[in-house]
């Protein structure tokens, strides 16, 4: 699995937390049944997408750094 797919569940949780904190500090009104559910779903989806893209970018960067730091021993001829 790629780095992006590992970051998506964390992004979903962070999106839900952001919506619930917005409700706690009265920035978002979750009093309506459908409006509250829709806000939570949108927060989860947006958080998952953003974290997925961030994880994918960081995974690519890590792969490039690993490739640049890879060391191969010099080939030696066997002793005669």
Secondary structure, 3 states (H helix, E strand, C coil): CCHHHHHHHHHHHHHHHHHHHHHHCCCCCCCCHHHHHHHHHHHHHHHHHHHHHHHHHHHHHHHHHHHHHCCCCCCCCCCC
